[in-house]
Amino acid sequence: MDAINNFLLLLDSYLGSAVFFPYVLLGTGVFFTIYLGFPQIRYFGQALRIVTGKYSKKDAPGDTSHFQALTTALSGTVGTGNIGGVALALFIGGPAALFWMWMTAFFGMTTKFVEVTLSHKYRVKTEEGTMAGGPMYFMERKLGMKWLAVTFAIATVVCSFGSGNMPQSNNIAAGIHDTFHIPHWVTGAVLSALLFLVIVGGIKRIAQVAEKIVPTMAFLYVGGALYVIVMNAENIIPSFVAIFSDLFNGSAAVGGFLGASVALAWQKGVARGLFSNEAGQGSAAIAHSSARGNEPASEGMVSLLEPFIDTIIICTLTGLVILSTGVWNQKHENTFTRTDMTFINGEYSDTNPAHVAILGQYLGANPASSGITVFNGELQVDNGKIVGGDYTLLNSRSVAEDYQVLITNQAGERTPYSGPLKISNGNIDNTGAGHEMLLIHGKSLVHSVPLTIKAFSAELGIYGEYIVAIGLMLFAFTTAIAWSYYGDRAIIYLVGQKGVLPYRILYVLGFMSASMIDTTVVWNLAYVTVAFMTLPNLFGILMLHKDMKQTVKDYWTHFKATGAD
C-alpha cells in the first residue's frame, strides 16, 4: 500500500497538484465567464424556470426530464467531496481553502454550462434507443479528434472507479463502522447488491432513484448543518474573518494545526472544489445529455445550478460547521493509518514556536528545506508504550500524543504490544515479526469524514454522527450510481453495448472491495483520475469557444420565437 500510495502521490504532483493545474482550471472558467458575459449571473433565473419544466415539450428527444437530469448529475457531484473532501481541504490548507472552493464553483458554473451545452448538442442515439453524450462525442464529431475522444472515454472509465466508485464505498464503510460499528465488509456487501439492482435498470431507473433520494438527503444534511452553525453563531463571523484573512497571510499554527501557506490553501481549495462539483471534468455533461430538449443551451443553463447547490451551499455549510465548532485544529483519539503517520528523527513539540516553524516547513511544499529526516531503526515497546528513542511521531500532519502500539489477534481483539518495533523509511516495517498486525492508536488531528463527524457531534452528540453517517451513505451511494452511468456511456463509446454488462459487474466488485481499503490511498487515486478527465475536456471546450457562443445565440432566437426549450 505504501508503494502504491507513493506512486499515486508522484502522479498527482504532475497533474492535479501541479502548479499549472489550478490556473488552467480556473483560467478556463474565467475566460468563458468574460467571453459569454457572466452567464452564471444572467441566466440563473432562466435556469430555475427551465428546471421546473415551464418550457418543456414531452415529445422532445431524450430520456429524462430537466429535473431528473439535474438530480442525476447532482447525485454524481454531491458525495463524499461535500462531507469528507471539504474537511480534507481545511485540514491541509486551513480556512482559506474554502474561499478557493467558492471561486472554483463560481467560475465552474460557466465551465459546466459550456461542457453540458456542447455535449448535449453532439449527443447520439445508441443501439438500444437511449441517448449517449459527453465530451468524447464533441471531440470526435466536431473537433475530429478521435484520439482525444478515446483518451477522455478511457479516463472516464478509470475515473468512474477512482472517483465515483471507490472513495464513495470507502467513506460509507468508514462512516457506518465508526457510528454503528458494522464491519466494513458487511456494509460493502449489502450496498453492492443494492447498487447492482439500480444500475442494471439503466438511466431511467437511475434518474427515478436520484430524483427521490437527492432532495431527501439534502434536506437531512442541510438541516443538521444549519442547527450546528446556529448553535455556534458567535463563531460565524470569526470563521469568515479567518477565511479571508488567511488568503494573504496563510494559516498560522493554532492548536494541533501546524499552519498552511497561501499556496497550499489555493492548491488544495481548487483541487477539492473540482472534486466536489466536477466543473471542468466533463462528467456531469454525460448525465445532462440524456435530458429531453431541442436546444442544447437550455440544458446547459440547468447545469449552472449544480456548482451553486453543490459547493456554494452544501460545501459552505460543511466548512462552517467545521470552523465554527473549532474541531479542525483539535486533536482527537483515532487509530492511525500507516499512510498518514511518519516517524521522524529528533524530538519536536507543537508548543515550541521554533519547532512549529520547522514542522510547518516539513509539511509544506518543500520538506527538504526543513532539515528533518525520516527515522530508520528499531524502537523498543513495553506494554504498548515506546521506550526511549530520539524520534517524533507525526500523524495526520500533527504531532501525535498519548499513543499506544497495539497488536490485533486472530479474533480481531487489540492488546498492548511488547517487543521490538522496526521502523523503515519513517513507517512500521512489515518485515518485522508480526508487524503486519500492529497498529497505533492515539491523539492527533483527523481529516476527511471523521473530522466532519467530530464537528456535527460537537453539538448534536450521537445524533450528529447519525446525520453524517446517513447523509454520507445517501450522498455517496447516489454518487456511485451516477458514475456507473458515466462509465457505461464511455464503454458504449469505446466498445459498444456488449461491454456494458461486464463493466457493471466490475464496477460493483470494485465498490465492494473498496469498502476495506485504506482511505488515504483511495482519495489519492481519486485526485489522479479526476485530472486525467479534466485536462482533455478543458482543451476540447476551449477549442469550441466560437461554436459555444453561436449555440447560445441560437437558443435565444429559438426561445423568443417559440417560448420552448
N, C-alpha and C positions, 0 to 999 in steps of 0.2 A: 504493500500500500504506500509506503514512504516513497519508493521509486516512482510509482505511478503519479503520486501527488507532485513530486518534484518535476516530472516531465510536463504535467499539466500547467504548473506554475511557469515553466520555461516558455511553453507555447503562449500562455496568456500574456507574458511580458512582451511578446512581439505583436499581439493582437489587441484584445480589449483593454489591457493595462499599459499598452504602449503610449508614448507621449502624443502621437498623432491622432489616436482614435477619438478622444472626446472632441477634438477640433473638427474632425471630419463629420462626426455625428451631429453636433450642434450647428456646425457651419452649413450643413445641408438644410437644416430646418430654418436657419436664419435667412439663407438665400431664397428659399421658396416663400417664406413669410413676406419678404420685401417684394419679390418678383410677382406674387399673386395678390399683394395688397392686404396683408393681415387677414386671411380667410378665417382663422380661428376666432376672430372677433366679429367680423362682418357676417359670417354665415352661421353663427352659433344658434340664433333664433330659428333660422330656416331648418337647421338640423333637428331641433326639437319638434318642429312641425312635421317633418318628414317621418321621423321615427314613430310618431303616433299613428301613422298611416293616413294622414289627412289627404295626401295627393296620390295615394297608391291605386293601381289598377290590378285586379285579381288575375287578369289574363296576361299580364306582363311575363316575359320569360324569366325563369328562376325557380328555386326550390323552397325558399324560406321568405318570411316577411322581413321588413327592415328591422323590426324589434327583435325577431328571432336571430337575425344575423348579428345584431349588436350584442345580444346576451351571449351568443355562442362565442363571439370574439372576446367579450369581457370575461367569459369563463376561462378563456385561454390566457388572459393577462392578469386577472385578479386571482392571484395564487399565493404561493409561499413568498414571492417577492414583496408582497404587501405586508406580510407578517414577519417573516424571517429576514428578507432582503433589506428592509428599512433598518431593522435592528443591526444588521451586519454593517451597513453603511455608516451608521452613527458610531458603532463600536470601533471602526477603523479610522474614519475621517472626522469624527466629532460632530457637533451640532451643525456646522456649516455645510456638511454633506447634504442635508435636507434641502437647502437652498438650491443646490445644483440639480437635485432631483426635480425641483419645481421648474427650473429653466429647461431641463430636458423634456419635461411634459409640455410646457407652453409651446416651445418650438416644435416639439414632437407632434402636436396636434396638426400642424400643417404638413409635416412629413407623412403622417398617416393618411391625411386627406389625399395627398398625391399618390402614394403607393396603392391605396384602395381604388381610387378612380381609374388608374391605368390598368390595374389587374382586372377590374370589372369590365372594362372596355374591351380587353383582348381575351376574355374567357372563351371556353369552348364547351360543347356538349359531349359527354362521354358515351361509350358504348351502351351503358345502362340507362341513358337518358337524363342523367343528372349533370349539373354544371361543374366545371373544373376551371379554376382560375388561380392567379397568383403571379408573382414576378417572373417566374420561369416562362410564362406564356407571352408577356410583352417583350421579354428578352429575345425570344425566338421569332414571334410573329411580326413585331415592329422593328426591333433592332437588327434582326437577322443574325444574332449571336447565339447559335445553338450551344457552343461550348460554355458560354456564361450561364445559359439556362440550365444546362446539365449540372454545372458546378453548384448553382443555387439549389436545385432539386435534391442533389446528394446531401448538401449541407442541411437541408430541411429534414431529411430522413434522420440524419445523425442527431440533429438538434431536437427532434421530437423525443429522442431518448434522453439526451443530455440536459435539456431544458424543461420540456413539458412532462416528462415521464419520471425519471429517476429522482430529481430533487423533491418532487411532489410526494412520491411514495415514502421517501426517506424522512421527510419532515412530518408527514402524517403519523408514521410509525413512532417517531421520537416523541411527538406531542401526546399521542394516545398512551404511550408507555409511561411518560412522566406524570400524566394526570390520572389515568385509570389503572396503571400497572399491568396492562395487557401486553403479552410478549410481542415483539416486533413481527415475528413470522406469522402470528395469528392475524394481526391487522392486515399484513400484506396479502395473505391468502384470501381473506374474506373480500377485501376491496378489489382484488384482481378478478375474482369471479364476477362481481358486480360490474366492473369495468368492461369485461368481455361482453356481458349481456347488453350493455348500452351501445358499444361501438359497432357491434355486429349489425345493428339496425341502420347504420349509415347516417347521413346528415339530418334526415328528417327526425329520427329518434333523438339524435344528439341535440338538435335545436329544441325539441319538445322538453327534454330534461333541463336544458340550460335556462329556458325562459321561466321555469318554475323555481329552480334552485338559486339562481343568481340574485333575484330580488330578496329572497328569504335570507340568504346568508349575509347580504349587505346590511339588511335591517338589524340582524342579530349583532353583527360585529360593530357596526357604527353606533348602535345604541349603547353597547357596553363601553366603547371608547369615549363617547361623549360624557357618560357618567363619571368615568375616572378623571377626565380633564376638568369637569365642573368641580369635583371634589378637591382638585388641586388648583383651583382658579388663581390663587395667589402666585403660582409659579408660571402662569401662561406668558405674561409679559417678559419675565426674565428669560424664558425659553426662547422667545423671539429675539430678544436682545443678544443672546448667545449665538443664535443662528447668523445674525447679520454682523455682529462684531468680529466673529471668528473668520469671516470671509477674507479679511485683510490682514489678520494677525496670526491665523492658525489657532488651534485649540490648545490652551495651556493645560499642563498636567493638573488634575484635580482628582482626589480620592485615589482609586486604583488605576485611573486612566493616565497613561504616561505622555499624553499630548499627541497632536497631529499637525502636520504642516498644511499650509494653504493648498499646495499642490496635491496632497493626499486627499483632502476633502473634495477638491474639484474632480480628481480622477475617480474616486470611489462613488461620489454622488452621481456623476454622469453614467458610469457603468451600471450602478444599481438602478438608476432611473430607467435605463434601457431595459434591464432585466424585468422591471416591474411593468412598464407599459408597452414594451416591444415596438415603439415607434421607430421606424427606420429598418427594422428587422425583416419586414415583409410577411410575417406570419399571419397576422390578423387579416391581411388582404385576401388570403385564401378562403377564410370563412365568409367575408363580405361578398366574394364573387358568387356565392350561392343565392344572393338576395334577388327577389323579383323586382324588375325595373328595366326601363328602356334607356334611361340616361345614367351613364356611369358616375357622373359628378354628384348625383343625388345620394348614392350610397357612400361616396367619398365624404360628403357632408355629415352623414350619420356617424362615420368613424371619427370625426372630430371630437365626439363626446367621450371616446374611450380614455385617452390620456387624462382628460379632465376628471372623470369619475375615478379612474384607477389610481392616479398619482396625486393630483391636486387635492382630491377629497380623502380617499382612503389611506394613502401613504402619509399624508399630513397628519391625520388623526393618530395613526400608529406612532409617528415620530413625536407628537406632542404628549402622548401617553407616556412614552419612554423618558422624554426630557423632563416633563413636569413632575413625575414621581421620583426622579433622581436615581433610578436604579442602574442607569447606563455607566456610571463611574463607581459603583459599589461592587465589592467582592461577594460572591455567593458560593455556597457549597455546591460542588459538582464533581462528576467523575471526568478526569482529564482524558481527552482523546490524544493519541500519540502525535497526530499531525498538528495539534495545537500547542504542544509543550516542547520546551527545549531546555536542556541543562547547559549553562554557560560557565566559563571559568571566572572565578572571583566572587566575592560576596557583595551583593548590592541590596540597597533598601530604597523603597519608593517614598520614604520620609526624608531622605537626604537629597537636597536640591541638586548637588553635584552629580550624584548617582542617577537622578531622574533625567538630567540633561544627556548623559551618556547613553542611558537605556532608550531614550527617545530617538537618538541618532541610530541606534542599533535596529530599532523597529521601523525606521523611516526608509527612504528610497535608496540610501547608500549605507548599508550596515557596516561595511569595511572601515568607514571613516570613524566609527566609534572606538575601534581598537579592541572590541570584545570578540572573543573566540569561543567556539563551542567546546564543551567538555568531552574528553575522551578518557576512559579509565574505569576503575572499579571502585564502587562505594559499598559500604557495609550497612546492612539494615538489621535492626534489633526490634522485634515485635512491632513492625510497621514503621519505625522511625529510622531515618537515615542518620548514622552516627558519624560526625566529623565530615571532613572533605571541604576543599576550598571551591565552592560552586554556588550557583543560584539557579533555582528552578523557575522558569518563566512559563506561564500558561495563559493562553488567550490574551497575549500582549500585555500581561501584567505579572507582577512578582507574586508567585504562589505563596500561600500561608496555610499553616495548620494542616499540612497534608500527611497522608499515610500511604505506605506501599502495601497493597493488598494482593492476595493470590486467590484465584477463583478455582474451586474444586469441581469435580465432575457433576455434582448436583447443582452447580451454579451459586453456591454459597461463597461469600467473601470472608476471609480471615486475614489478620495481620501476618505479613511475611517476615521471615528472619533468614538472613544469609547474604551472600554477595549479590550486588546489583551491577551488572556490566553495562556501561554506557558507551555507545559508539556514535560518533558524529552528532552528539547532543541529545540522543534519544536512547531508550532502552533497547539493548541489542538482543534480538530474539534467538541468537545462537547460544545464549546463556541457558543453563539447565532450568527448564520450566518457565523461562522468561516470557514465553508467549501467553502465559496465563496470568501475568502480572498486570496490575493497573494501579493508578494513583488517584486518590480521592482527597479533595481539599477545597480551599477557598481561592477563588480568582475571579476576574471579570468573566462574564458569559456573553455569548453572542447568538445571533440568529433567533430561532423560535424560543429557546429558553429565556432569552432576555425579554422578549415581548410578554411571555408568561409571567415573569417576575413583575413587570410593570402593571399588568392587569390585576395580578394577585395582591399588589400593594394596597389596593383599595377594596377589591371585591373578594379577597380571600380565595377560598376554594372555588367560588363561582367564577372568578376571573380565569382560573385555569380551565374551567369548563367552557367558557365563552371562546377562549383562544383555541382550545383543542377541537371543539365542534366547528368553529369558524374555519380553522386550518383544514380540517377534514373536508368540509364542503368546498372551500376555495380550491384546495389542491386537487381534489378528486375531479372537479369540473374542468380544471386546467388540463389534467391528464386526458380527459375525454376530448376536449377541443383539439389538443395536439395530436391525438390519434388521427383525427380527420385531416389535419395539415399533412401529416406523414403519408396517409394513404393517397391523398391527391398528388403528392410528389412521386409516390410509387407508380401511380397510374401514368404520370408524365414520362417516367423513366422506362418502365417495362410493360405497362398496360394493366388491364383489370386482373389478369392472372396473378399478379404479385400482391394483391390486396390482402387476401386471407393469410398467406404466410407472414406478411408484415404484421397483421393484427395479432397473430399468435405470439410472435417475437416481442411485440410491444407489451403484451400482458405479462409475459415471462420476465421481461426487464423490470416492469413495475413491481413484480413480486420480489425479485432478487434485491432491488434497491432498498427495500424496507430494512435490510440487515447490513448495509454498507456504511462505512464511516462518512459522517456528514460533510466534513471539510472536503474530502475527495470529490464527492458528488457536486458540491457547489462549484468547485474549481472546474470540473468538467462542463458544467452549465455555462460558465462565463466564456470558455473557449469556443464552444459550439455556437453561442449567440453571435460572436464576432464573425464566424465563418459564413453565416447567413447575411449579416448586416452589410458587410463591405461590397459584395456583388450587387445587392439590392440598391444601395445608395448610388453606386456607379450607374445602374440602369435608369433610375428615375432622373438623375441629373442629365443624362443623355437625351431624355424625352421632355425636357422642360417646355419646349415650344408646343409640343403635342398636348401637354397638360393645360397650358394656357388657352389653347383653342377649344379644348374639350369643355372647359368651364364656360367659355363664351357661348358655345353651342347649347349648353344646358339652359342658360338664362334665356336664350332665344326661344328654345322649345317650351320652357316653363311659362313664359309670358304669352305664348300663343295658345297653349293647351291647359295650363294650370295643373299639370300632372307630371309625375316623375318617370 
